[in-house]
């Protein structure tokens, strides 16, 4: 897969999705607004979701039907219902990318789940995609099926053209959530009020909340990369927090745990052993 517009600094994660299963497959993309694909079979009826500033499309294959949903970012730790023994296949999009933008504004997705089948203009296309995904058991083939469908409708002009929206996405993500609105004003020449409106439209939330979530996700990324190592919380702190109390405050608000307790929970529940990263499809 080739493409432009790589935002390869932020790797949004949902560790709770990994813990709900014995085997979690993941394929990183970081192109076309897609962060990664994933697949797992739920072994419990609840999994924990945390804020990630992303939109997910999630398919559930059980019995003779394929159910689907499109879900926007959570704003706080939330227990998400799962269908036990259901095989899930999902795609997570990078912050600021809305795969159903023709049908729902980003703000209409934040904190909500809606049926993905309701987001199609042509019913026959929806039926064809769902039938192919339902019949296919291979994770790698499902990735190809969805990618082929998605790229037919990918709005390259909107997401790859050099415009204010793409500049804001790049700057905010590249800063790790540590750029101030005043700095963006200096870079773009637009007023604070206008930038606030554009960011809210593009990401579905106010700039301050967006920055906090991206900072937090960078910390989660650093913690999982340095899991079990001495000073792993130091590495996460260095991801963008200006002091430890600020880091712990945000972390507890988004997970209900301190960073150390949260990571101990991942290690005790075999997070790394359950996570299988597929290198190519």
C-alpha positions in Angstrom: 0.0 0.0 0.0 1.3 3.4 -1.0 0.0 6.8 -0.2 0.6 10.3 1.1 -0.4 12.2 4.2 1.3 9.9 6.7 0.8 11.0 10.2 3.2 8.5 11.7 3.9 10.2 14.9 0.6 9.3 16.7 -0.3 5.6 17.0 -3.7 5.6 18.7 -4.3 2.6 21.0 -7.1 0.9 22.8 -5.3 -1.6 25.2 -8.7 -2.7 26.6 -9.6 -4.2 23.2 -6.5 -6.4 23.4 -7.3 -7.6 26.9 -10.8 -8.8 26.1 -9.4 -11.6 23.8 -6.7 -14.2 23.8 -5.4 -13.2 20.4 -5.6 -9.7 18.9 -4.4 -9.2 15.3 -3.3 -5.7 14.2 -2.0 -4.4 10.9 -0.6 -0.8 10.8 -1.3 1.3 7.8 -0.7 5.0 8.6 -1.9 6.1 5.2 -5.1 7.5 3.7 -6.2 8.5 7.1 -6.2 4.9 8.4 -4.2 4.2 11.5 -4.6 0.4 11.5 -6.9 -2.6 11.1 -7.6 -5.1 13.9 -9.4 -8.3 14.6 -10.3 -10.2 17.7 -12.8 -12.6 19.2 -14.5 -11.3 22.3 -14.2 -13.5 25.4 -16.0 -11.2 27.7 -19.2 -9.1 27.4 -17.4 -5.8 28.2 -14.2 -4.2 27.1 -12.7 -0.9 28.3 -12.4 2.0 25.9 -10.4 5.2 26.4 -10.2 8.5 24.6 -8.2 8.4 21.4 -9.6 11.3 19.2 -10.4 8.7 16.5 -13.3 7.2 14.6 -13.6 3.4 14.4 -15.6 1.3 12.0 -16.3 -2.1 13.6 -17.8 -5.2 12.2 -19.1 -8.1 14.3 -19.5 -11.5 12.6 -21.8 -13.9 14.5 -23.9 -16.7 13.1 -25.5 -15.8 9.8 -25.2 -12.0 9.9 -22.7 -9.2 10.0 -23.4 -6.3 12.3 -21.6 -3.0 12.1 -21.1 0.3 13.8 -19.2 3.5 13.4 -18.0 4.9 16.7 -16.4 8.3 17.5 -13.9 8.9 20.2 -14.8 8.5 23.8 -14.2 11.5 26.2 -13.6 9.3 29.3 -13.0 5.7 30.2 -16.0 3.7 29.3 -17.0 0.0 29.4 -18.2 -1.0 25.9 -20.5 -3.9 25.4 -19.3 -6.8 23.3 -21.0 -9.8 21.9 -19.3 -12.9 23.4 -17.8 -15.3 20.9 -18.3 -12.7 18.1 -15.4 -12.2 15.7 -14.7 -8.5 15.4 -13.0 -6.8 12.5 -12.3 -3.1 12.8 -10.5 -0.1 11.3 -9.3 2.9 13.3 -8.8 6.2 11.5 -6.3 8.9 12.5 -7.5 12.0 14.4 -9.3 14.4 12.1 -10.3 11.8 9.5 -14.0 11.1 9.2 -14.8 8.1 7.0 -18.5 8.9 7.0 -18.2 12.7 6.5 -20.9 12.8 3.9 -23.5 11.5 6.4 -22.3 12.6 9.8 -20.3 15.5 11.1 -17.4 14.6 13.4 -19.2 16.3 16.3 -22.1 13.9 15.7 -19.8 10.9 16.2 -18.0 11.9 19.4 -19.1 9.6 22.3 -21.6 7.8 20.0 -22.1 4.6 18.1 -24.3 4.4 15.0 -25.0 1.8 12.4 -22.4 1.8 9.6 -24.9 0.4 7.1 -26.8 3.7 7.4 -23.9 5.6 6.0 -24.2 4.5 2.3 -25.6 6.3 -0.6 -25.8 3.1 -2.7 -27.4 0.1 -1.0 -25.9 -2.4 -3.4 -22.4 -1.2 -2.5 -23.1 -1.7 1.2 -24.6 -5.2 0.5 -21.6 -6.2 -1.6 -19.0 -5.0 1.0 -20.9 -6.7 3.9 -21.3 -10.0 2.0 -17.6 -10.1 1.1 -16.5 -9.4 4.7 -19.0 -11.9 6.1 -17.9 -14.7 3.8 -14.1 -14.1 4.3 -12.5 -15.5 7.4 -8.9 -14.4 6.8 -7.9 -11.1 8.5 -5.5 -10.3 5.8 -8.1 -10.7 3.1 -10.6 -8.6 5.0 -8.1 -5.8 5.2 -7.8 -5.9 1.4 -11.5 -6.1 0.9 -12.2 -3.0 3.0 -9.2 -1.1 1.7 -10.3 -1.6 -1.9 -13.8 -0.4 -1.1 -12.6 2.6 1.0 -10.1 3.9 -1.6 -12.9 4.1 -4.2 -14.6 6.7 -1.9 -11.5 8.3 -0.3 -11.7 12.0 -0.6 -8.1 12.7 -1.6 -8.8 16.3 -2.5 -10.1 17.0 1.0 -7.5 15.1 3.0 -4.3 15.4 0.8 -4.6 18.9 -0.6 -2.6 21.5 1.1 -5.2 23.6 2.9 -5.9 24.9 6.4 -7.5 21.7 7.6 -4.6 19.5 6.6 -2.1 21.9 8.0 -3.9 21.9 11.4 -4.0 18.1 11.4 -0.3 17.9 10.7 0.7 20.6 13.3 -1.5 19.3 16.1 -0.5 15.6 15.7 3.2 16.4 15.1 3.3 18.5 18.3 1.9 15.6 20.3 -0.9 17.8 21.4 1.5 20.5 22.7 0.9 23.3 20.4 -1.1 26.3 21.5 -3.8 28.0 19.6 -1.7 31.2 19.6 1.1 29.4 17.8 -1.3 28.1 15.2 -2.5 31.6 14.7 1.0 32.8 14.1 1.6 29.9 11.6 -1.6 30.3 9.7 -2.5 34.0 10.0 -6.1 33.2 10.9 -7.9 34.5 14.0 -8.1 32.5 17.2 -11.9 32.4 16.9 -11.8 31.0 13.4 -9.2 28.4 14.2 -11.2 27.3 17.2 -14.2 26.8 14.9 -12.2 24.9 12.2 -10.6 22.6 14.7 -13.9 21.9 16.4 -15.5 21.0 13.0 -12.5 18.9 11.9 -12.0 16.9 15.1 -15.5 17.1 16.7 -14.2 18.8 19.9 -12.7 21.9 21.3 -9.0 22.4 20.8 -8.2 22.1 24.6 -9.9 18.7 24.9 -8.3 17.5 21.6 -4.8 18.5 22.8 -5.3 16.6 26.1 -6.4 13.5 24.4 -3.6 13.4 21.8 -1.1 14.1 24.6 -2.6 11.2 26.6 -2.5 8.9 23.6 1.2 9.7 23.0 1.8 8.7 26.7 -0.1 5.4 26.2 2.1 4.7 23.1 5.3 5.4 25.0 4.1 3.3 28.0 3.3 0.2 25.8 6.6 0.5 24.0 8.6 0.6 27.2 6.4 -1.8 29.1 8.2 -3.5 32.0 11.4 -1.3 31.6 12.8 0.8 34.3 11.6 4.4 34.0 8.7 3.6 31.6 6.6 6.3 33.2 9.4 8.8 32.7 9.4 8.1 29.0 5.6 8.7 28.9 6.1 11.9 30.9 8.6 13.1 28.4 6.0 12.6 25.6 4.7 16.1 26.3 3.6 16.7 29.9 5.3 19.6 31.6 5.2 18.0 35.1 4.4 14.7 36.8 1.3 15.9 38.6 -0.3 17.1 35.3 0.6 13.8 33.7 -1.0 11.7 36.5 -4.1 14.0 36.7 -4.9 13.6 33.0 -4.1 9.9 33.1 -6.3 9.1 36.0 -9.1 11.1 34.4 -8.9 9.1 31.2 -8.3 5.7 32.7 -9.4 5.8 36.4 -5.9 4.6 37.3 -2.4 6.0 37.8 0.0 5.2 35.0 1.9 2.6 37.1 -1.3 0.8 38.1 -2.7 0.9 34.6 0.5 -0.6 33.1 0.7 -3.3 35.8 -2.8 -4.3 34.8 -1.7 -4.6 31.2 1.3 -6.7 32.1 -0.6 -9.0 34.5 -3.2 -9.6 31.8 -0.6 -10.5 29.2 -1.1 -7.5 26.9 2.1 -8.2 24.8 1.5 -11.9 24.5 -2.1 -11.3 23.2 -1.0 -8.7 20.6 0.0 -10.0 17.2 1.2 -7.4 14.7 0.9 -8.5 11.1 3.7 -7.0 9.0 2.1 -7.3 5.5 -1.1 -8.3 3.8 
